[in-house]
């Protein structure tokens, strides 16, 4: 039998520091209602000077391994999705590997903008199912609050910081991680980028909105076709938490039942590569996401890079690898 793959553990971490709309409104001379109306965000977590993508990622990774009932030494490979690395090189994955004590596990970074976690999950699936690695740790970690112009009302209201991690394991059974539809269009990188020699995110919000809605809608439709499914068949939709208006538009175009769309952008903002695992973790812990549920993941980010893929959820929040009860992990 050919190998399949499944997610066996998930963990998240966000910094303690928070930035509420009230503080931003005073700084930017706008109202709190103006910020919420354009983003769906009330507050976001932000790092202090001592924190980084790797420090957030290490905590999330440890929690994911604990959730899977594994030790760092059990990991064969670490893939870190980030566009805010600690250093230009070496890879942030190398720093996380060392901090975890993951032996000589292979470790590398992947850059796909806010789609990073989705792209890294697709890579982990392929690597596990090829037999090259039995257990792959996927980490999405970003600290984009450091890359926003604090005087720019268009971008500084959007981004928060955080990390999420998932353990992908090979299984001698049909895969629980479905086919991924991954796309890219590099024709207009200036629409969403951090240009060379400049410290801040540059974004054309109107064009990014249109491209994100079109891209994620198309990718999910293609992924549904590949799985022989329809939006009303009970699957959850977990999209990159970029902006509440984008999430609403994607769900509306797909005619996805609103009670099966997971949204948590209100408390976190756009956390880039961390947003999908943060949403999955929250839905698992509050009881919405249960063992055996189908989850359609989709994301859109700089590049432009976007995609979608189906995951069958197999990890109850409070049940361990051997069926033993244990403490539910919270942020």
Helices and strands as residue ranges (DSSP letters): E 4-13, E 18-20, H 21-28, H 32-39, E 43-45, H 53-68, G 72-74, E 77-81, H 92-100, E 106-110, G 113-115, H 116-130, E 135-143, G 144-147, E 161-171, E 177-184, G 189-191, E 192-193, E 202-203, H 205-227, E 236-239, H 244-254, G 258-260, H 265-268, G 272-274, H 275-285, E 294-301, E 305-312
